[in-house]
């Protein structure tokens, strides 16, 4: 009987991207690794629960949902999220940052100091710079100040980030230019909280970390996983939750690992090293066993 694996998500460590499975099993994802799995016939995608707790009703969730949570578990997860602005008494120090995903695509955000650059890697930020460090509420006020004064969003839809990767500038200086300009405008603004310490502009570039400087542009993205479907290919790049897989004559396609959560997965059938039977949405004018 084929082993069954259940993915809980992709995490970024100091060693690079890692897929995490139920039971705390992990699979490192170096470039060149063969990635392959299938969804068994008759498989059902179930809610992943919230805050470390299983969904009490094991609700069925849609294949295209990147959250893989039912409405009640999504509400519970959001209620305890710093990103939802519902926590005001977190004593940890936070950093405000500017993240760049492609030309004309910069966002402002905050992350706990103890997380280092993990938050930026998880979001697929091609480059970023810190703006300041201080208490959570001071970081929140600064984030809001920049959104209002500089018209910089705090969220960018992930599909937009993905779509511009095929057209990223080759020069690190070009990639950093918008971040440097916005950083200079940001620190010149009046109204910064006194408890937030400004940080100098030091741009960190993730192009090489993600492998985007070595891989061919992706031709499309997997829309959803379905029972009976399979994928197998060579990992050529990874950015945020995305794996860029070379699947033979089809070229490179993007698999959002958030689509894997909630499914029970098995090794792909047969021996071909390259296959893809899940539906793919084409990008137009843009760009051995289971682990």
C-alpha positions as CSV (number, residue, x, y, z in Angstrom):
1,X,0.0,0.0,0.0
2,X,1.4,3.4,-1.0
3,X,2.4,5.7,1.9
4,X,0.1,8.6,2.5
5,X,1.5,12.1,3.3
6,X,-0.4,15.2,4.4
7,X,1.2,18.5,3.8
8,X,1.0,21.3,6.4
9,X,2.7,23.9,4.3
10,X,6.0,25.3,3.0
11,X,8.4,26.9,5.5
12,X,11.5,28.9,4.9
13,X,14.6,28.2,7.1
14,X,18.2,29.4,7.0
15,X,18.8,26.4,4.7
16,X,16.1,27.3,2.2
17,X,12.5,26.1,1.6
18,X,11.2,23.0,3.4
19,X,7.9,21.2,3.0
20,X,6.4,20.2,6.3
21,X,4.2,17.2,6.8
22,X,1.9,15.8,9.5
23,X,4.0,14.2,12.2
24,X,6.6,17.0,12.0
25,X,8.3,15.3,9.0
26,X,10.2,17.7,6.7
27,X,11.5,17.6,3.1
28,X,14.2,20.0,2.2
29,X,13.8,21.5,-1.3
30,X,17.1,22.3,-2.9
31,X,17.1,23.3,-6.6
32,X,17.3,20.3,-8.9
33,X,15.2,18.1,-6.5
34,X,12.6,15.9,-8.1
35,X,9.2,16.8,-6.7
36,X,6.3,14.5,-7.3
37,X,2.9,13.4,-5.8
38,X,-0.6,12.4,-6.7
39,X,-4.1,12.8,-5.2
40,X,-5.7,9.4,-4.9
41,X,-9.0,8.7,-6.7
42,X,-11.8,9.5,-4.4
43,X,-9.7,11.9,-2.3
44,X,-11.3,14.7,-0.4
45,X,-9.7,17.9,0.7
46,X,-10.5,18.7,4.4
47,X,-10.1,21.8,6.6
48,X,-6.6,22.0,8.2
49,X,-8.1,23.6,11.4
50,X,-6.7,26.6,13.2
51,X,-4.1,27.6,15.8
52,X,-2.8,24.0,16.0
53,X,-6.2,22.5,16.6
54,X,-8.0,20.1,14.1
55,X,-11.2,21.1,12.5
56,X,-14.0,19.7,14.8
57,X,-16.2,18.7,11.8
58,X,-13.4,17.9,9.3
59,X,-15.2,20.2,6.9
60,X,-14.6,19.8,3.1
61,X,-12.9,22.8,1.5
62,X,-12.7,23.9,-2.1
63,X,-9.7,22.8,-4.2
64,X,-8.8,26.4,-5.2
65,X,-8.7,27.7,-1.6
66,X,-5.2,28.7,-0.6
67,X,-6.2,28.9,3.1
68,X,-7.7,25.3,3.2
69,X,-9.9,26.3,6.1
70,X,-13.6,26.2,6.6
71,X,-15.3,29.5,7.5
72,X,-15.3,28.9,11.3
73,X,-11.6,27.8,11.4
74,X,-10.6,30.8,9.2
75,X,-12.4,33.2,11.6
76,X,-10.6,31.6,14.6
77,X,-7.2,31.7,12.9
78,X,-7.7,35.4,11.8
79,X,-8.8,36.4,15.3
80,X,-5.3,35.5,16.7
81,X,-3.3,37.0,13.9
82,X,-1.0,40.0,14.2
83,X,-1.8,40.7,10.6
84,X,-5.4,41.2,11.5
85,X,-4.6,44.0,13.9
86,X,-6.5,42.2,16.8
87,X,-3.5,41.9,19.1
88,X,-2.4,45.1,20.9
89,X,-0.4,43.8,23.9
90,X,2.3,41.7,22.2
91,X,5.5,42.7,24.1
92,X,7.9,41.6,21.3
93,X,9.8,44.2,19.2
94,X,8.7,44.6,15.6
95,X,10.2,45.9,12.4
96,X,8.6,47.9,9.7
97,X,9.8,47.0,6.2
98,X,9.4,47.9,2.5
99,X,9.1,44.8,0.2
100,X,9.5,44.9,-3.6
101,X,8.0,42.2,-5.8
102,X,8.4,43.7,-9.2
103,X,8.3,47.0,-11.1
104,X,5.8,49.3,-9.4
105,X,4.9,46.7,-6.8
106,X,6.1,47.7,-3.3
107,X,4.3,47.1,0.0
108,X,4.8,48.1,3.6
109,X,4.5,45.6,6.4
110,X,5.6,44.6,9.9
111,X,7.3,41.5,11.3
112,X,8.5,40.4,14.7
113,X,12.3,41.0,15.1
114,X,12.8,37.3,16.2
115,X,11.5,36.1,12.8
116,X,14.4,37.6,10.9
117,X,13.8,37.7,7.2
118,X,11.5,34.6,7.3
119,X,8.3,36.7,6.7
120,X,9.8,38.3,3.6
121,X,10.8,34.9,2.2
122,X,7.4,33.5,2.9
123,X,5.8,36.5,1.0
124,X,8.0,36.0,-2.0
125,X,9.7,39.5,-1.6
126,X,12.3,39.8,-4.3
127,X,14.1,42.4,-2.3
128,X,13.4,44.5,0.9
129,X,14.7,47.0,3.3
130,X,13.9,47.6,7.0
131,X,12.5,51.0,7.9
132,X,12.3,51.0,11.7
133,X,12.2,48.9,14.9
134,X,10.0,49.3,17.9
135,X,6.9,48.2,19.9
136,X,4.0,46.6,18.0
137,X,1.6,49.5,18.2
138,X,4.4,52.0,17.1
139,X,5.1,49.7,14.1
140,X,1.4,49.7,13.3
141,X,1.1,53.5,13.4
142,X,4.1,53.8,11.1
143,X,2.7,51.3,8.7
144,X,-0.6,53.3,8.5
145,X,1.4,56.6,8.1
146,X,3.2,55.2,5.1
147,X,0.0,53.8,3.6
148,X,-1.7,57.2,3.8
149,X,1.2,59.5,3.0
150,X,3.0,57.5,0.3
151,X,0.1,55.5,-1.1
152,X,1.9,52.2,-0.4
153,X,-0.3,49.2,0.2
154,X,0.1,46.7,3.0
155,X,-1.2,43.8,0.9
156,X,-0.6,42.7,-2.7
157,X,-2.6,39.8,-4.2
158,X,-0.3,36.9,-4.6
159,X,-1.3,36.3,-8.2
160,X,0.1,39.7,-9.1
161,X,3.4,39.0,-7.4
162,X,3.6,35.7,-9.4
163,X,2.7,37.2,-12.7
164,X,5.6,39.8,-12.7
165,X,8.4,37.3,-12.0
166,X,9.1,36.6,-15.6
167,X,9.9,40.3,-16.2
168,X,12.2,41.2,-13.3
169,X,15.2,43.4,-14.0
170,X,18.5,41.5,-14.2
171,X,20.4,44.2,-12.3
172,X,20.2,44.1,-8.5
173,X,20.6,47.9,-8.5
174,X,17.5,48.2,-10.7
175,X,15.5,45.9,-8.4
176,X,16.5,48.0,-5.4
177,X,15.8,51.4,-6.9
178,X,12.2,51.7,-5.9
179,X,12.8,50.5,-2.4
180,X,15.6,53.1,-1.9
181,X,13.5,55.9,-3.3
182,X,10.5,55.0,-1.0
183,X,12.8,54.5,2.0
184,X,14.1,58.1,1.6
185,X,10.6,59.5,1.3
186,X,9.4,57.5,4.3
187,X,12.1,58.6,6.7
188,X,11.6,62.2,5.7
189,X,7.9,62.1,6.8
190,X,6.8,63.9,10.0
191,X,4.7,62.0,12.5
192,X,6.9,58.9,13.2
193,X,6.2,57.5,16.7
194,X,9.1,58.4,19.0
195,X,9.4,54.8,20.2
196,X,10.2,53.6,16.7
197,X,13.9,53.6,15.9
198,X,14.6,54.4,12.2
199,X,16.8,51.9,10.3
200,X,19.1,52.8,7.4
201,X,18.3,51.7,3.9
202,X,20.1,48.3,3.4
203,X,18.4,46.4,0.6
204,X,18.5,42.6,0.8
205,X,18.0,40.8,-2.5
206,X,16.4,37.3,-2.7
207,X,16.7,36.8,-6.4
208,X,19.5,34.2,-6.0
209,X,18.0,32.7,-2.8
210,X,14.8,32.0,-4.8
211,X,16.7,30.7,-7.8
212,X,14.9,33.1,-10.1
213,X,18.2,34.2,-11.5
214,X,18.9,30.7,-12.8
215,X,15.5,29.4,-14.0
216,X,13.5,29.9,-17.1
217,X,10.3,31.9,-16.9
218,X,7.2,30.0,-15.9
219,X,4.5,29.5,-18.5
220,X,1.6,29.1,-16.2
221,X,0.3,28.1,-12.7
222,X,-1.5,25.0,-11.4
223,X,-5.1,26.0,-10.7
224,X,-6.1,23.4,-8.2
225,X,-5.4,19.8,-7.2
226,X,-8.1,17.2,-8.0
227,X,-8.6,13.5,-7.2
228,X,-6.7,11.3,-9.7
229,X,-4.3,14.1,-10.7
230,X,-0.5,14.0,-10.4
231,X,2.6,16.2,-10.9
232,X,6.2,15.3,-11.2
233,X,9.1,17.6,-12.2
234,X,12.4,19.2,-11.3
235,X,12.5,22.1,-8.9
236,X,14.2,25.0,-10.6
237,X,13.1,27.8,-8.3
238,X,11.0,28.5,-5.2
239,X,9.6,31.9,-4.0
240,X,7.2,32.4,-1.2
241,X,4.8,29.4,-1.2
242,X,5.5,28.7,-4.9
243,X,7.5,25.9,-6.4
244,X,8.6,26.4,-10.0
245,X,8.7,22.9,-11.6
246,X,10.1,21.9,-14.9
247,X,7.7,19.3,-16.2
248,X,9.2,18.3,-19.5
249,X,8.0,19.7,-22.8
250,X,5.3,21.8,-21.0
251,X,8.1,23.9,-19.6
252,X,8.1,25.5,-16.1
253,X,4.9,25.7,-14.2
254,X,4.2,27.2,-10.8
255,X,2.7,25.1,-8.0
256,X,1.4,27.1,-5.0
257,X,2.1,24.7,-2.1
258,X,-0.9,26.2,-0.2
259,X,-3.1,24.2,-2.7
260,X,-1.5,21.0,-1.3
261,X,-2.7,21.4,2.3
262,X,-5.7,19.5,3.3
263,X,-5.2,16.7,0.8
264,X,-3.8,13.2,1.5
265,X,-1.1,12.7,-1.1
266,X,0.7,9.6,-2.4
267,X,3.7,9.0,-4.7
268,X,2.9,9.6,-8.4
269,X,2.1,6.4,-10.4
270,X,4.5,4.9,-12.8
271,X,8.1,5.9,-13.6
272,X,8.0,9.1,-15.7
273,X,10.1,11.9,-14.1
274,X,8.0,14.6,-15.7
275,X,4.2,14.7,-15.7
276,X,1.4,17.1,-15.1
277,X,-2.3,16.2,-15.2
278,X,-3.7,19.1,-13.0
279,X,-5.2,22.0,-14.8
280,X,-2.9,24.9,-15.5
281,X,-3.8,28.6,-16.1
282,X,-1.4,30.0,-18.8
283,X,0.3,33.3,-18.2
284,X,-0.6,35.5,-21.1
285,X,1.8,38.4,-22.0
286,X,3.5,38.0,-18.7
287,X,6.0,36.4,-18.0
288,X,11.0,8.1,-6.9
289,X,8.4,8.3,-4.2
290,X,6.9,11.3,-2.5
291,X,10.0,13.0,-1.0
